[in-house]
Amino acid sequence: GLGRLPGTDGKAKMSKSLYNSIYLSDSPDTIRKKIMSMYTDPNHVQINDPGQIEVKTVFTYLDAICSDTDQLLKLK
């Protein structure tokens, strides 16, 4: 099963009090804004810079919800 996901800010877990949660009741626009503002690798400044997948919250979410493993590997 799916365990806890980190908060959108990369903290240990989502928390209502930290305002880093995505709710099932959020509108598609709100969800998009939250995803687009997620914590990512601060060392990956330019497109050609090597990235560290393990510190990218976005990939933690993709690992949890993406069923297309080929597409997921391409993104990584």
N, CA, C and O atoms as a Tripos MOL2 file, in Angstrom:
@<TRIPOS>MOLECULE
protein
  304   303    76     0     0
PROTEIN
NO_CHARGES

@<TRIPOS>ATOM
      1 N           0.7950   -1.1800    0.0000 N.3       1 GLY1
      2 CA          0.0000    0.0000    0.0000 C.3       1 GLY1
      3 C           0.8480    1.2590    0.0000 C.2       1 GLY1
      4 O           2.0700    1.2140    0.1390 O.2       1 GLY1
      5 N           0.1940    2.3310   -0.1520 N.am      2 LEU2
      6 CA          0.8380    3.6380   -0.1910 C.3       2 LEU2
      7 C           1.0380    4.1530    1.2210 C.2       2 LEU2
      8 O           0.0850    4.2460    1.9940 O.2       2 LEU2
      9 N           2.2700    4.4870    1.5560 N.am      3 GLY3
     10 CA          2.5800    5.0580    2.8600 C.3       3 GLY3
     11 C           2.3800    6.5620    2.8450 C.2       3 GLY3
     12 O           1.6930    7.0980    1.9760 O.2       3 GLY3
     13 N           2.9700    7.2240    3.7910 N.am      4 ARG4
     14 CA          2.8730    8.6850    3.8610 C.3       4 ARG4
     15 C           3.7460    9.3240    2.7900 C.2       4 ARG4
     16 O           4.8520    8.8670    2.5000 O.2       4 ARG4
     17 N           3.2230   10.3780    2.2230 N.am      5 LEU5
     18 CA          3.9940   11.1630    1.2670 C.3       5 LEU5
     19 C           4.5650   12.3730    1.9870 C.2       5 LEU5
     20 O           3.9540   12.8850    2.9250 O.2       5 LEU5
     21 N           5.7400   12.8360    1.5540 N.am      6 PRO6
     22 CA          6.2850   14.0400    2.1820 C.3       6 PRO6
     23 C           5.4370   15.2490    1.8370 C.2       6 PRO6
     24 O           4.6770   15.2300    0.8680 O.2       6 PRO6
     25 N           5.5670   16.2850    2.6220 N.am      7 GLY7
     26 CA          4.8750   17.5300    2.3160 C.3       7 GLY7
     27 C           5.4210   18.1390    1.0400 C.2       7 GLY7
     28 O           6.5160   17.7890    0.5990 O.2       7 GLY7
     29 N           4.6740   19.0350    0.4510 N.am      8 THR8
     30 CA          5.0870   19.6540   -0.8060 C.3       8 THR8
     31 C           6.3610   20.4810   -0.6520 C.2       8 THR8
     32 O           6.9890   20.8400   -1.6480 O.2       8 THR8
     33 N           6.7440   20.7830    0.5820 N.am      9 ASP9
     34 CA          7.9740   21.5350    0.8320 C.3       9 ASP9
     35 C           9.1650   20.6320    1.1170 C.2       9 ASP9
     36 O          10.2490   21.1200    1.4380 O.2       9 ASP9
     37 N           8.9710   19.3030    1.0030 N.am     10 GLY10
     38 CA         10.0510   18.3530    1.2290 C.3      10 GLY10
     39 C          10.2280   17.9490    2.6780 C.2      10 GLY10
     40 O          11.1730   17.2300    3.0050 O.2      10 GLY10
     41 N           9.3360   18.3950    3.5580 N.am     11 LYS11
     42 CA          9.4180   18.0280    4.9730 C.3      11 LYS11
     43 C           9.0250   16.5640    5.1420 C.2      11 LYS11
     44 O           8.6150   15.9030    4.1870 O.2      11 LYS11
     45 N           9.1550   16.0740    6.3610 N.am     12 ALA12
     46 CA          8.9290   14.6640    6.6450 C.3      12 ALA12
     47 C           7.5360   14.1720    6.2600 C.2      12 ALA12
     48 O           7.4100   13.0670    5.7310 O.2      12 ALA12
     49 N           6.5170   14.9370    6.5010 N.am     13 LYS13
     50 CA          5.1650   14.5010    6.1420 C.3      13 LYS13
     51 C           4.2920   15.7140    5.8640 C.2      13 LYS13
     52 O           4.6160   16.8420    6.2370 O.2      13 LYS13
     53 N           3.1770   15.4480    5.1970 N.am     14 MET14
     54 CA          2.2120   16.5260    4.9700 C.3      14 MET14
     55 C           1.6130   16.9350    6.3070 C.2      14 MET14
     56 O           1.3960   16.1020    7.1870 O.2      14 MET14
     57 N           1.3530   18.2150    6.4430 N.am     15 SER15
     58 CA          0.7810   18.7120    7.6820 C.3      15 SER15
     59 C          -0.1060   19.9130    7.3870 C.2      15 SER15
     60 O           0.3100   20.8680    6.7290 O.2      15 SER15
     61 N          -1.3200   19.8470    7.8800 N.am     16 LYS16
     62 CA         -2.2440   20.9670    7.7000 C.3      16 LYS16
     63 C          -1.6670   22.2420    8.3030 C.2      16 LYS16
     64 O          -1.8070   23.3220    7.7280 O.2      16 LYS16
     65 N          -1.0190   22.1210    9.4570 N.am     17 SER17
     66 CA         -0.4840   23.3010   10.1350 C.3      17 SER17
     67 C           0.7380   23.8930    9.4280 C.2      17 SER17
     68 O           1.0550   25.0650    9.6300 O.2      17 SER17
     69 N           1.4270   23.0990    8.6020 N.am     18 LEU18
     70 CA          2.5820   23.6040    7.8520 C.3      18 LEU18
     71 C           2.2000   24.0750    6.4510 C.2      18 LEU18
     72 O           3.0420   24.5670    5.7010 O.2      18 LEU18
     73 N           0.9330   23.9210    6.1090 N.am     19 TYR19
     74 CA          0.4320   24.3400    4.7910 C.3      19 TYR19
     75 C           1.2110   23.6810    3.6510 C.2      19 TYR19
     76 O           1.5000   24.3210    2.6400 O.2      19 TYR19
     77 N           1.5510   22.3980    3.8190 N.am     20 ASN20
     78 CA          2.2920   21.6870    2.7880 C.3      20 ASN20
     79 C           1.5600   20.4270    2.3230 C.2      20 ASN20
     80 O           2.1850   19.4390    1.9390 O.2      20 ASN20
     81 N           0.2410   20.4780    2.3630 N.am     21 SER21
     82 CA         -0.5880   19.3290    2.0180 C.3      21 SER21
     83 C          -1.3290   19.5360    0.7070 C.2      21 SER21
     84 O          -1.6070   20.6620    0.2970 O.2      21 SER21
     85 N          -1.6400   18.4170    0.0620 N.am     22 ILE22
     86 CA         -2.5340   18.4110   -1.0930 C.3      22 ILE22
     87 C          -3.7780   17.6530   -0.6440 C.2      22 ILE22
     88 O          -3.6940   16.5100   -0.1940 O.2      22 ILE22
     89 N          -4.9180   18.2940   -0.7700 N.am     23 TYR23
     90 CA         -6.1680   17.7030   -0.3050 C.3      23 TYR23
     91 C          -6.9690   17.1310   -1.4650 C.2      23 TYR23
     92 O          -6.9120   17.6440   -2.5830 O.2      23 TYR23
     93 N          -7.7080   16.0750   -1.1960 N.am     24 LEU24
     94 CA         -8.5940   15.5050   -2.2120 C.3      24 LEU24
     95 C          -9.6330   16.5150   -2.6610 C.2      24 LEU24
     96 O         -10.1340   16.4360   -3.7820 O.2      24 LEU24
     97 N          -9.9580   17.4560   -1.8010 N.am     25 SER25
     98 CA        -10.9660   18.4710   -2.1280 C.3      25 SER25
     99 C         -10.3830   19.6780   -2.8680 C.2      25 SER25
    100 O         -11.1330   20.5600   -3.2860 O.2      25 SER25
    101 N          -9.0520   19.7310   -3.0360 N.am     26 ASP26
    102 CA         -8.4370   20.8470   -3.7700 C.3      26 ASP26
    103 C          -8.8840   20.8370   -5.2260 C.2      26 ASP26
    104 O          -9.0800   19.7780   -5.8210 O.2      26 ASP26
    105 N          -9.0390   22.0180   -5.7840 N.am     27 SER27
    106 CA         -9.3940   22.1320   -7.2040 C.3      27 SER27
    107 C          -8.1880   21.7290   -8.0540 C.2      27 SER27
    108 O          -7.0550   21.7790   -7.5760 O.2      27 SER27
    109 N          -8.4200   21.3300   -9.3070 N.am     28 PRO28
    110 CA         -7.2940   20.9970  -10.1930 C.3      28 PRO28
    111 C          -6.2730   22.1340  -10.2900 C.2      28 PRO28
    112 O          -5.0700   21.8790  -10.3380 O.2      28 PRO28
    113 N          -6.7390   23.3770  -10.3180 N.am     29 ASP29
    114 CA         -5.8320   24.5150  -10.4040 C.3      29 ASP29
    115 C          -4.9730   24.6360   -9.1430 C.2      29 ASP29
    116 O          -3.7790   24.9200   -9.2280 O.2      29 ASP29
    117 N          -5.5750   24.4240   -7.9920 N.am     30 THR30
    118 CA         -4.8410   24.4840   -6.7270 C.3      30 THR30
    119 C          -3.8100   23.3640   -6.6550 C.2      30 THR30
    120 O          -2.6790   23.5850   -6.2230 O.2      30 THR30
    121 N          -4.1990   22.1630   -7.0760 N.am     31 ILE31
    122 CA         -3.2680   21.0290   -7.0800 C.3      31 ILE31
    123 C          -2.0930   21.3200   -8.0010 C.2      31 ILE31
    124 O          -0.9440   21.0540   -7.6480 O.2      31 ILE31
    125 N          -2.3750   21.8610   -9.1730 N.am     32 ARG32
    126 CA         -1.3130   22.1950  -10.1280 C.3      32 ARG32
    127 C          -0.3420   23.2020   -9.5170 C.2      32 ARG32
    128 O           0.8730   23.0420   -9.6350 O.2      32 ARG32
    129 N          -0.8650   24.2300   -8.8720 N.am     33 LYS33
    130 CA         -0.0120   25.2450   -8.2440 C.3      33 LYS33
    131 C           0.8590   24.6370   -7.1480 C.2      33 LYS33
    132 O           2.0370   24.9740   -7.0250 O.2      33 LYS33
    133 N           0.2830   23.7510   -6.3610 N.am     34 LYS34
    134 CA          1.0460   23.1130   -5.2900 C.3      34 LYS34
    135 C           2.1480   22.2240   -5.8570 C.2      34 LYS34
    136 O           3.2720   22.2310   -5.3560 O.2      34 LYS34
    137 N           1.8320   21.4660   -6.8910 N.am     35 ILE35
    138 CA          2.8290   20.5940   -7.5110 C.3      35 ILE35
    139 C           3.9430   21.4180   -8.1540 C.2      35 ILE35
    140 O           5.1190   21.0750   -8.0330 O.2      35 ILE35
    141 N           3.5780   22.4900   -8.8300 N.am     36 MET36
    142 CA          4.5760   23.3240   -9.5000 C.3      36 MET36
    143 C           5.4830   24.0590   -8.5060 C.2      36 MET36
    144 O           6.5550   24.5330   -8.8820 O.2      36 MET36
    145 N           5.0620   24.1550   -7.2500 N.am     37 SER37
    146 CA          5.8850   24.8360   -6.2450 C.3      37 SER37
    147 C           6.6170   23.8570   -5.3270 C.2      37 SER37
    148 O           7.1910   24.2700   -4.3200 O.2      37 SER37
    149 N           6.6020   22.5620   -5.6650 N.am     38 MET38
    150 CA          7.2410   21.5580   -4.8170 C.3      38 MET38
    151 C           8.7440   21.7580   -4.7220 C.2      38 MET38
    152 O           9.3900   22.2610   -5.6410 O.2      38 MET38
    153 N           9.2670   21.3540   -3.5990 N.am     39 TYR39
    154 CA         10.7000   21.3670   -3.3360 C.3      39 TYR39
    155 C          11.4110   20.4860   -4.3530 C.2      39 TYR39
    156 O          10.9790   19.3650   -4.6220 O.2      39 TYR39
    157 N          12.5010   20.9960   -4.9150 N.am     40 THR40
    158 CA         13.3220   20.2100   -5.8330 C.3      40 THR40
    159 C          14.7850   20.3650   -5.4510 C.2      40 THR40
    160 O          15.1130   21.0710   -4.4980 O.2      40 THR40
    161 N          15.6460   19.7180   -6.1800 N.am     41 ASP41
    162 CA         17.0860   19.7380   -5.9350 C.3      41 ASP41
    163 C          17.6370   21.1490   -6.1480 C.2      41 ASP41
    164 O          17.6030   21.6470   -7.2730 O.2      41 ASP41
    165 N          18.1450   21.8080   -5.1020 N.am     42 PRO42
    166 CA         18.6400   23.1810   -5.2520 C.3      42 PRO42
    167 C          19.9050   23.2890   -6.1070 C.2      42 PRO42
    168 O          20.2500   24.3790   -6.5620 O.2      42 PRO42
    169 N          20.5990   22.1680   -6.3280 N.am     43 ASN43
    170 CA         21.8150   22.1750   -7.1430 C.3      43 ASN43
    171 C          21.5260   22.0120   -8.6310 C.2      43 ASN43
    172 O          22.4260   22.1650   -9.4570 O.2      43 ASN43
    173 N          20.2930   21.7070   -8.9740 N.am     44 HIS44
    174 CA         19.9040   21.5030  -10.3760 C.3      44 HIS44
    175 C          19.3420   22.8250  -10.9060 C.2      44 HIS44
    176 O          18.1280   23.0180  -10.9740 O.2      44 HIS44
    177 N          20.2490   23.7240  -11.2790 N.am     45 VAL45
    178 CA         19.8610   25.0650  -11.7040 C.3      45 VAL45
    179 C          19.6060   25.1160  -13.2050 C.2      45 VAL45
    180 O          18.5920   25.6590  -13.6460 O.2      45 VAL45
    181 N          20.5090   24.5600  -13.9840 N.am     46 GLN46
    182 CA         20.3840   24.5330  -15.4390 C.3      46 GLN46
    183 C          19.8620   23.1690  -15.8760 C.2      46 GLN46
    184 O          20.0510   22.1780  -15.1700 O.2      46 GLN46
    185 N          19.2130   23.1090  -17.0250 N.am     47 ILE47
    186 CA         18.6240   21.8650  -17.5260 C.3      47 ILE47
    187 C          19.6650   20.7570  -17.6710 C.2      47 ILE47
    188 O          19.3390   19.5830  -17.4960 O.2      47 ILE47
    189 N          20.9040   21.1090  -17.9860 N.am     48 ASN48
    190 CA         21.9490   20.1040  -18.1910 C.3      48 ASN48
    191 C          22.7000   19.7350  -16.9170 C.2      48 ASN48
    192 O          23.5420   18.8380  -16.9430 O.2      48 ASN48
    193 N          22.4160   20.4060  -15.8060 N.am     49 ASP49
    194 CA         23.0550   20.0730  -14.5360 C.3      49 ASP49
    195 C          22.5720   18.7090  -14.0700 C.2      49 ASP49
    196 O          21.3890   18.3930  -14.1990 O.2      49 ASP49
    197 N          23.4860   17.8880  -13.5250 N.am     50 PRO50
    198 CA         23.0280   16.5970  -12.9940 C.3      50 PRO50
    199 C          22.1250   16.8310  -11.7880 C.2      50 PRO50
    200 O          22.3670   17.7320  -10.9850 O.2      50 PRO50
    201 N          21.1070   16.0290  -11.6720 N.am     51 GLY51
    202 CA         20.1730   16.1680  -10.5600 C.3      51 GLY51
    203 C          20.2740   15.0010   -9.5990 C.2      51 GLY51
    204 O          20.8520   13.9640   -9.9240 O.2      51 GLY51
    205 N          19.7170   15.1710   -8.4320 N.am     52 GLN52
    206 CA         19.6640   14.1190   -7.4280 C.3      52 GLN52
    207 C          18.2030   13.7410   -7.2290 C.2      52 GLN52
    208 O          17.4550   14.4460   -6.5510 O.2      52 GLN52
    209 N          17.8070   12.6310   -7.8230 N.am     53 ILE53
    210 CA         16.4110   12.1990   -7.7800 C.3      53 ILE53
    211 C          15.9330   11.9900   -6.3490 C.2      53 ILE53
    212 O          14.7730   12.2600   -6.0380 O.2      53 ILE53
    213 N          16.8170   11.5120   -5.4750 N.am     54 GLU54
    214 CA         16.3950   11.1890   -4.1120 C.3      54 GLU54
    215 C          15.9640   12.3980   -3.3000 C.2      54 GLU54
    216 O          15.3130   12.2280   -2.2700 O.2      54 GLU54
    217 N          16.3000   13.6140   -3.7200 N.am     55 VAL55
    218 CA         15.8690   14.7980   -2.9730 C.3      55 VAL55
    219 C          14.7280   15.5380   -3.6650 C.2      55 VAL55
    220 O          14.3530   16.6310   -3.2410 O.2      55 VAL55
    221 N          14.1850   14.9650   -4.7010 N.am     56 LYS56
    222 CA         13.1080   15.6230   -5.4370 C.3      56 LYS56
    223 C          11.7580   15.0620   -5.0040 C.2      56 LYS56
    224 O          11.4120   13.9250   -5.3240 O.2      56 LYS56
    225 N          11.0160   15.8640   -4.2830 N.am     57 THR57
    226 CA          9.7020   15.4630   -3.7960 C.3      57 THR57
    227 C           8.7830   15.0540   -4.9380 C.2      57 THR57
    228 O           7.9620   14.1500   -4.7820 O.2      57 THR57
    229 N           8.9160   15.7090   -6.0780 N.am     58 VAL58
    230 CA          8.0680   15.3970   -7.2300 C.3      58 VAL58
    231 C           8.2090   13.9270   -7.6130 C.2      58 VAL58
    232 O           7.2090   13.2760   -7.9190 O.2      58 VAL58
    233 N           9.4300   13.3920   -7.6030 N.am     59 PHE59
    234 CA          9.6270   11.9980   -7.9770 C.3      59 PHE59
    235 C           9.0860   11.0420   -6.9190 C.2      59 PHE59
    236 O           8.6820    9.9280   -7.2530 O.2      59 PHE59
    237 N           9.0680   11.4430   -5.6720 N.am     60 THR60
    238 CA          8.4500   10.6250   -4.6320 C.3      60 THR60
    239 C           6.9640   10.4570   -4.9300 C.2      60 THR60
    240 O           6.4130    9.3660   -4.7870 O.2      60 THR60
    241 N           6.3220   11.5440   -5.3460 N.am     61 TYR61
    242 CA          4.9050   11.4890   -5.7070 C.3      61 TYR61
    243 C           4.7020   10.6510   -6.9670 C.2      61 TYR61
    244 O           3.7900    9.8270   -7.0240 O.2      61 TYR61
    245 N           5.5480   10.8580   -7.9750 N.am     62 LEU62
    246 CA          5.4250   10.0790   -9.2090 C.3      62 LEU62
    247 C           5.6050    8.5930   -8.9400 C.2      62 LEU62
    248 O           4.8630    7.7750   -9.4840 O.2      62 LEU62
    249 N           6.5810    8.2300   -8.1080 N.am     63 ASP63
    250 CA          6.7840    6.8240   -7.7590 C.3      63 ASP63
    251 C           5.5300    6.2300   -7.1290 C.2      63 ASP63
    252 O           5.2210    5.0570   -7.3390 O.2      63 ASP63
    253 N           4.8140    7.0350   -6.3610 N.am     64 ALA64
    254 CA          3.6260    6.5580   -5.6560 C.3      64 ALA64
    255 C           2.4060    6.4260   -6.5590 C.2      64 ALA64
    256 O           1.5810    5.5370   -6.3500 O.2      64 ALA64
    257 N           2.2780    7.3010   -7.5680 N.am     65 ILE65
    258 CA          1.0210    7.3260   -8.3260 C.3      65 ILE65
    259 C           1.1370    6.9730   -9.8000 C.2      65 ILE65
    260 O           0.1210    6.7140  -10.4450 O.2      65 ILE65
    261 N           2.3430    6.9540  -10.3520 N.am     66 CYS66
    262 CA          2.5000    6.7020  -11.7870 C.3      66 CYS66
    263 C           2.5970    5.2010  -12.0440 C.2      66 CYS66
    264 O           3.4730    4.5330  -11.4930 O.2      66 CYS66
    265 N           1.7120    4.6720  -12.8680 N.am     67 SER67
    266 CA          1.7360    3.2470  -13.1860 C.3      67 SER67
    267 C           2.5300    2.9510  -14.4570 C.2      67 SER67
    268 O           2.8020    1.7870  -14.7530 O.2      67 SER67
    269 N           2.9020    3.9710  -15.2050 N.am     68 ASP68
    270 CA          3.6680    3.8020  -16.4440 C.3      68 ASP68
    271 C           5.1610    3.8710  -16.1160 C.2      68 ASP68
    272 O           5.7620    4.9450  -16.1390 O.2      68 ASP68
    273 N           5.7500    2.7110  -15.8100 N.am     69 THR69
    274 CA          7.1470    2.6890  -15.3800 C.3      69 THR69
    275 C           8.1060    3.1540  -16.4720 C.2      69 THR69
    276 O           9.1340    3.7580  -16.1640 O.2      69 THR69
    277 N           7.7970    2.8870  -17.7320 N.am     70 ASP70
    278 CA          8.6560    3.3590  -18.8220 C.3      70 ASP70
    279 C           8.6980    4.8860  -18.8520 C.2      70 ASP70
    280 O           9.7700    5.4770  -18.9810 O.2      70 ASP70
    281 N           7.5400    5.5190  -18.7340 N.am     71 GLN71
    282 CA          7.4760    6.9820  -18.7230 C.3      71 GLN71
    283 C           8.1960    7.5440  -17.4990 C.2      71 GLN71
    284 O           8.8840    8.5600  -17.5870 O.2      71 GLN71
    285 N           8.0340    6.8820  -16.3700 N.am     72 LEU72
    286 CA          8.6840    7.3230  -15.1400 C.3      72 LEU72
    287 C          10.2030    7.2810  -15.2830 C.2      72 LEU72
    288 O          10.8930    8.2090  -14.8610 O.2      72 LEU72
    289 N          10.7220    6.2130  -15.8720 N.am     73 LEU73
    290 CA         12.1680    6.1060  -16.0830 C.3      73 LEU73
    291 C          12.6750    7.1830  -17.0310 C.2      73 LEU73
    292 O          13.7740    7.7040  -16.8390 O.2      73 LEU73
    293 N          11.8980    7.5230  -18.0460 N.am     74 LYS74
    294 CA         12.2840    8.5910  -18.9760 C.3      74 LYS74
    295 C          12.3680    9.9310  -18.2520 C.2      74 LYS74
    296 O          13.2740   10.7230  -18.5110 O.2      74 LYS74
    297 N          11.4320   10.1830  -17.3520 N.am     75 LEU75
    298 CA         11.4190   11.4400  -16.6070 C.3      75 LEU75
    299 C          12.6030   11.5490  -15.6520 C.2      75 LEU75
    300 O          13.1470   12.6310  -15.4330 O.2      75 LEU75
    301 N          12.9880   10.4120  -15.0930 N.am     76 LYS76
    302 CA         14.1080   10.4120  -14.1490 C.3      76 LYS76
    303 C          15.4080   10.5510  -14.8960 C.2      76 LYS76
    304 O          16.4740   10.5720  -14.2820 O.2      76 LYS76
@<TRIPOS>BOND
     1     1     2 1
     2     2     3 1
     3     3     4 2
     4     3     5 am
     5     5     6 1
     6     6     7 1
     7     7     8 2
     8     7     9 am
     9     9    10 1
    10    10    11 1
    11    11    12 2
    12    11    13 am
    13    13    14 1
    14    14    15 1
    15    15    16 2
    16    15    17 am
    17    17    18 1
    18    18    19 1
    19    19    20 2
    20    19    21 am
    21    21    22 1
    22    22    23 1
    23    23    24 2
    24    23    25 am
    25    25    26 1
    26    26    27 1
    27    27    28 2
    28    27    29 am
    29    29    30 1
    30    30    31 1
    31    31    32 2
    32    31    33 am
    33    33    34 1
    34    34    35 1
    35    35    36 2
    36    35    37 am
    37    37    38 1
    38    38    39 1
    39    39    40 2
    40    39    41 am
    41    41    42 1
    42    42    43 1
    43    43    44 2
    44    43    45 am
    45    45    46 1
    46    46    47 1
    47    47    48 2
    48    47    49 am
    49    49    50 1
    50    50    51 1
    51    51    52 2
    52    51    53 am
    53    53    54 1
    54    54    55 1
    55    55    56 2
    56    55    57 am
    57    57    58 1
    58    58    59 1
    59    59    60 2
    60    59    61 am
    61    61    62 1
    62    62    63 1
    63    63    64 2
    64    63    65 am
    65    65    66 1
    66    66    67 1
    67    67    68 2
    68    67    69 am
    69    69    70 1
    70    70    71 1
    71    71    72 2
    72    71    73 am
    73    73    74 1
    74    74    75 1
    75    75    76 2
    76    75    77 am
    77    77    78 1
    78    78    79 1
    79    79    80 2
    80    79    81 am
    81    81    82 1
    82    82    83 1
    83    83    84 2
    84    83    85 am
    85    85    86 1
    86    86    87 1
    87    87    88 2
    88    87    89 am
    89    89    90 1
    90    90    91 1
    91    91    92 2
    92    91    93 am
    93    93    94 1
    94    94    95 1
    95    95    96 2
    96    95    97 am
    97    97    98 1
    98    98    99 1
    99    99   100 2
   100    99   101 am
   101   101   102 1
   102   102   103 1
   103   103   104 2
   104   103   105 am
   105   105   106 1
   106   106   107 1
   107   107   108 2
   108   107   109 am
   109   109   110 1
   110   110   111 1
   111   111   112 2
   112   111   113 am
   113   113   114 1
   114   114   115 1
   115   115   116 2
   116   115   117 am
   117   117   118 1
   118   118   119 1
   119   119   120 2
   120   119   121 am
   121   121   122 1
   122   122   123 1
   123   123   124 2
   124   123   125 am
   125   125   126 1
   126   126   127 1
   127   127   128 2
   128   127   129 am
   129   129   130 1
   130   130   131 1
   131   131   132 2
   132   131   133 am
   133   133   134 1
   134   134   135 1
   135   135   136 2
   136   135   137 am
   137   137   138 1
   138   138   139 1
   139   139   140 2
   140   139   141 am
   141   141   142 1
   142   142   143 1
   143   143   144 2
   144   143   145 am
   145   145   146 1
   146   146   147 1
   147   147   148 2
   148   147   149 am
   149   149   150 1
   150   150   151 1
   151   151   152 2
   152   151   153 am
   153   153   154 1
   154   154   155 1
   155   155   156 2
   156   155   157 am
   157   157   158 1
   158   158   159 1
   159   159   160 2
   160   159   161 am
   161   161   162 1
   162   162   163 1
   163   163   164 2
   164   163   165 am
   165   165   166 1
   166   166   167 1
   167   167   168 2
   168   167   169 am
   169   169   170 1
   170   170   171 1
   171   171   172 2
   172   171   173 am
   173   173   174 1
   174   174   175 1
   175   175   176 2
   176   175   177 am
   177   177   178 1
   178   178   179 1
   179   179   180 2
   180   179   181 am
   181   181   182 1
   182   182   183 1
   183   183   184 2
   184   183   185 am
   185   185   186 1
   186   186   187 1
   187   187   188 2
   188   187   189 am
   189   189   190 1
   190   190   191 1
   191   191   192 2
   192   191   193 am
   193   193   194 1
   194   194   195 1
   195   195   196 2
   196   195   197 am
   197   197   198 1
   198   198   199 1
   199   199   200 2
   200   199   201 am
   201   201   202 1
   202   202   203 1
   203   203   204 2
   204   203   205 am
   205   205   206 1
   206   206   207 1
   207   207   208 2
   208   207   209 am
   209   209   210 1
   210   210   211 1
   211   211   212 2
   212   211   213 am
   213   213   214 1
   214   214   215 1
   215   215   216 2
   216   215   217 am
   217   217   218 1
   218   218   219 1
   219   219   220 2
   220   219   221 am
   221   221   222 1
   222   222   223 1
   223   223   224 2
   224   223   225 am
   225   225   226 1
   226   226   227 1
   227   227   228 2
   228   227   229 am
   229   229   230 1
   230   230   231 1
   231   231   232 2
   232   231   233 am
   233   233   234 1
   234   234   235 1
   235   235   236 2
   236   235   237 am
   237   237   238 1
   238   238   239 1
   239   239   240 2
   240   239   241 am
   241   241   242 1
   242   242   243 1
   243   243   244 2
   244   243   245 am
   245   245   246 1
   246   246   247 1
   247   247   248 2
   248   247   249 am
   249   249   250 1
   250   250   251 1
   251   251   252 2
   252   251   253 am
   253   253   254 1
   254   254   255 1
   255   255   256 2
   256   255   257 am
   257   257   258 1
   258   258   259 1
   259   259   260 2
   260   259   261 am
   261   261   262 1
   262   262   263 1
   263   263   264 2
   264   263   265 am
   265   265   266 1
   266   266   267 1
   267   267   268 2
   268   267   269 am
   269   269   270 1
   270   270   271 1
   271   271   272 2
   272   271   273 am
   273   273   274 1
   274   274   275 1
   275   275   276 2
   276   275   277 am
   277   277   278 1
   278   278   279 1
   279   279   280 2
   280   279   281 am
   281   281   282 1
   282   282   283 1
   283   283   284 2
   284   283   285 am
   285   285   286 1
   286   286   287 1
   287   287   288 2
   288   287   289 am
   289   289   290 1
   290   290   291 1
   291   291   292 2
   292   291   293 am
   293   293   294 1
   294   294   295 1
   295   295   296 2
   296   295   297 am
   297   297   298 1
   298   298   299 1
   299   299   300 2
   300   299   301 am
   301   301   302 1
   302   302   303 1
   303   303   304 2
@<TRIPOS>SUBSTRUCTURE
     1 GLY1         2 RESIDUE 1 A GLY
     2 LEU2         6 RESIDUE 1 A LEU
     3 GLY3        10 RESIDUE 1 A GLY
     4 ARG4        14 RESIDUE 1 A ARG
     5 LEU5        18 RESIDUE 1 A LEU
     6 PRO6        22 RESIDUE 1 A PRO
     7 GLY7        26 RESIDUE 1 A GLY
     8 THR8        30 RESIDUE 1 A THR
     9 ASP9        34 RESIDUE 1 A ASP
    10 GLY10       38 RESIDUE 1 A GLY
    11 LYS11       42 RESIDUE 1 A LYS
    12 ALA12       46 RESIDUE 1 A ALA
    13 LYS13       50 RESIDUE 1 A LYS
    14 MET14       54 RESIDUE 1 A MET
    15 SER15       58 RESIDUE 1 A SER
    16 LYS16       62 RESIDUE 1 A LYS
    17 SER17       66 RESIDUE 1 A SER
    18 LEU18       70 RESIDUE 1 A LEU
    19 TYR19       74 RESIDUE 1 A TYR
    20 ASN20       78 RESIDUE 1 A ASN
    21 SER21       82 RESIDUE 1 A SER
    22 ILE22       86 RESIDUE 1 A ILE
    23 TYR23       90 RESIDUE 1 A TYR
    24 LEU24       94 RESIDUE 1 A LEU
    25 SER25       98 RESIDUE 1 A SER
    26 ASP26      102 RESIDUE 1 A ASP
    27 SER27      106 RESIDUE 1 A SER
    28 PRO28      110 RESIDUE 1 A PRO
    29 ASP29      114 RESIDUE 1 A ASP
    30 THR30      118 RESIDUE 1 A THR
    31 ILE31      122 RESIDUE 1 A ILE
    32 ARG32      126 RESIDUE 1 A ARG
    33 LYS33      130 RESIDUE 1 A LYS
    34 LYS34      134 RESIDUE 1 A LYS
    35 ILE35      138 RESIDUE 1 A ILE
    36 MET36      142 RESIDUE 1 A MET
    37 SER37      146 RESIDUE 1 A SER
    38 MET38      150 RESIDUE 1 A MET
    39 TYR39      154 RESIDUE 1 A TYR
    40 THR40      158 RESIDUE 1 A THR
    41 ASP41      162 RESIDUE 1 A ASP
    42 PRO42      166 RESIDUE 1 A PRO
    43 ASN43      170 RESIDUE 1 A ASN
    44 HIS44      174 RESIDUE 1 A HIS
    45 VAL45      178 RESIDUE 1 A VAL
    46 GLN46      182 RESIDUE 1 A GLN
    47 ILE47      186 RESIDUE 1 A ILE
    48 ASN48      190 RESIDUE 1 A ASN
    49 ASP49      194 RESIDUE 1 A ASP
    50 PRO50      198 RESIDUE 1 A PRO
    51 GLY51      202 RESIDUE 1 A GLY
    52 GLN52      206 RESIDUE 1 A GLN
    53 ILE53      210 RESIDUE 1 A ILE
    54 GLU54      214 RESIDUE 1 A GLU
    55 VAL55      218 RESIDUE 1 A VAL
    56 LYS56      222 RESIDUE 1 A LYS
    57 THR57      226 RESIDUE 1 A THR
    58 VAL58      230 RESIDUE 1 A VAL
    59 PHE59      234 RESIDUE 1 A PHE
    60 THR60      238 RESIDUE 1 A THR
    61 TYR61      242 RESIDUE 1 A TYR
    62 LEU62      246 RESIDUE 1 A LEU
    63 ASP63      250 RESIDUE 1 A ASP
    64 ALA64      254 RESIDUE 1 A ALA
    65 ILE65      258 RESIDUE 1 A ILE
    66 CYS66      262 RESIDUE 1 A CYS
    67 SER67      266 RESIDUE 1 A SER
    68 ASP68      270 RESIDUE 1 A ASP
    69 THR69      274 RESIDUE 1 A THR
    70 ASP70      278 RESIDUE 1 A ASP
    71 GLN71      282 RESIDUE 1 A GLN
    72 LEU72      286 RESIDUE 1 A LEU
    73 LEU73      290 RESIDUE 1 A LEU
    74 LYS74      294 RESIDUE 1 A LYS
    75 LEU75      298 RESIDUE 1 A LEU
    76 LYS76      302 RESIDUE 1 A LYS
